[in-house]
Amino acid sequence: QVQLVESGGGLVQAGDSLRLSCAASGRTFSSYVMGWFRQAPGKEREFVAGNSIGAWSGGSTKYADSVKGRFTISRDNAKNTVYLQMNSLKPEDTAVYYCASYVGFTVVPNQSRYTTWGQGTQVTVSS
């Protein structure tokens, strides 16, 4: 089973950018759907973005409406790493960000579908 380790969180000002990384162990990284979730204080954990390679075509990418146009998920299969580039950050993006995965080819936003989770990395955006 893959293991996930996030990095790249920190304290930034509104309008700044950050790139989160999630390094995965295991030999079948390309078979996994990779997702990013976040949990703000006092709120439920929510889907941010997800990416898959796909079985027959180019795979799929999904974003939460709240981050579309600002965040970009990407993956480097040679490095077993998925990234979340976050631009134009807002104070409401403040949360603990989690990387998660499951074996599959189609991205779904439901966190119950994801079988492996990282430990999380804190992102704080000041106004």
Protein Blocks (a to p, Z undefined) as FASTA:
>chain_A
ZZdddehiacddehiacddddddedjklmmpccddddddehiacddfbdcdebjklnoja
dddfklgokaccdddfklopacdddehiafklgccddddddddjbdcfbfklpmbdcebj
addddZZ
